[in-house]
Amino acid sequence: MNTPSRPAPVRLVSVRAAAAYLGLSHRTVRRWVSDGRIPGYAVGGSIRVSMVDVEALPQLIPTAADR
């Protein structure tokens, strides 16, 4: 019997955890959420971001070598 598989759960982390992972200030990550560069989710009165989106960010951030 074929049962439909459920999608993998989305891992949401705090803005501070995302900032630590990226080596950035939490203010930068919060600004990116406000600007719409990365989606943010209100959970229990705090903002969370998806680790999938966070892990994709380093490819989107221009470096000095790209300029």
C-alpha positions as CSV (number, residue, x, y, z in Angstrom):
1,M,0.0,0.0,0.0
2,N,1.4,3.4,-1.0
3,T,1.1,6.0,1.7
4,P,2.0,9.6,0.8
5,S,5.1,10.7,2.4
6,R,5.1,13.8,4.5
7,P,7.5,16.6,3.7
8,A,10.5,16.9,6.0
9,P,9.9,19.3,8.9
10,V,11.3,22.8,8.5
11,R,14.0,23.5,11.0
12,L,13.5,27.0,12.3
13,V,16.3,28.7,14.3
14,S,16.5,32.0,16.2
15,V,17.9,35.1,14.5
16,R,20.9,34.9,16.9
17,A,21.6,31.3,16.0
18,A,21.4,32.1,12.2
19,A,23.8,35.1,12.8
20,A,26.3,32.9,14.6
21,Y,26.1,30.3,11.9
22,L,26.8,33.0,9.2
23,G,29.4,34.9,11.3
24,L,27.3,38.0,11.2
25,S,25.6,40.3,13.7
26,H,22.1,39.4,14.7
27,R,21.1,42.9,13.7
28,T,22.2,42.2,10.1
29,V,20.0,39.0,10.0
30,R,17.1,40.9,11.5
31,R,17.5,43.6,8.9
32,W,17.6,41.0,6.1
33,V,14.3,39.6,7.5
34,S,12.8,43.1,7.5
35,D,14.1,43.8,4.0
36,G,12.6,40.5,2.7
37,R,16.0,39.1,1.8
38,I,15.3,36.1,4.0
39,P,11.8,34.9,5.1
40,G,11.1,35.3,8.8
41,Y,8.4,33.6,10.9
42,A,6.9,34.9,14.1
43,V,6.9,32.0,16.6
44,G,5.9,32.7,20.2
45,G,6.7,36.4,20.1
46,S,10.2,35.9,18.5
47,I,11.4,35.8,14.9
48,R,12.7,32.5,13.5
49,V,14.3,31.7,10.2
50,S,14.6,28.5,8.2
51,M,18.0,26.8,8.2
52,V,17.4,25.9,4.5
53,D,17.2,29.7,3.8
54,V,20.2,30.4,6.1
55,E,22.4,27.8,4.4
56,A,21.5,29.2,1.0
57,L,22.6,32.8,2.0
58,P,26.4,32.5,1.6
59,Q,25.9,31.8,-2.1
60,L,23.8,35.0,-2.3
61,I,26.2,37.3,-0.4
62,P,28.6,39.2,-2.7
63,T,32.2,39.2,-1.6
64,A,34.9,41.7,-2.3
65,A,36.2,39.4,-5.0
66,D,32.8,39.6,-6.8
67,R,32.9,43.4,-7.1
